[in-house]
C-alpha cells in the first residue's frame, strides 16, 4: 500500500507542476497580447495621422494645380 501512496503523491506533484507551467504560459500570453494590442493601437494612430497628412497634401496639390491653370489662362488672355 505504501508504494501506491507514493505513486499517487508523485502523480499529484506532476499534475501540480503541469498546472503551474500552464498558468505561467497563460500569463506570458496575456502580457504579450497586451503589448501587441498597445502596438496595434499606436500603429493605427500613426496610420491615421499619415492618412490625414496625405489627404492634406493631395488637397494642396489640387489647389496648386488650379492656381497654375488659372495663371496660365490669365497669361494667355
N, C-alpha and C positions, 0 to 999 in steps of 0.2 A: 504494500500500500504506500510506503514511503517513496518509492520510485515514481509512482503515478502522481503523487502530490508534487514532487519536484518537477516532473514534466509539465504539469498544469501551471505551476508557478513560472517556469521558463516560457511557456506559451503566452501567459499573461504579460510577461515582461516584453516579449517580442511584439505582441499586439500594441502595447503601450508605446513602444519605440516607433512603430509604424504610424500611429496616431500623431505622435509628436512631429514626425517628419512631414506628414500631410498638412498639419497645422502651419508649420514653418513655410512650407511651399505655398500654401494658400495666402499667408501673409505677404510673402515675397511677390506673388502675382498681384495682390491688391495694391501694394505700394507701386509696382511697375505700372499698373493700369492708371494709377493717379498721375504719375509722371507723363504717360502717353497722353492722357486727357488734357493735362496742362499744356503740353507741347502742341497738341492739335488746336487748342483754343488760341494760343499765341500765333500759330501759323494762319489760322483763319482771320485773325485781326490784321496781320500783315498783308495777307492777300486782299482783304477788303480795302485797306489803305492804298495798296498798289493799284487796284481796280479804279478807285476814285481818282487817283493821280493820273492814270491813263485816260480816263474819261475827260478830265480837265484839259489834258494835253491835246486830245482829239478836238475838243471844243475850241481851244485856242488856235489850232491849226486851221479849222474851218473858218474862224474869224479872219485869220491872216490871209487865207485863200480868197475870201470875199473882198477883203481890203485891196489885195493885189489886183483882183479882177476889176474892181471899181476904179482903181488908179489907172489901170490900163485903158479902160473905157474913157476916162477923162482925158488921158493923153491923146487918144485917137480923135477926140472931138474937136 
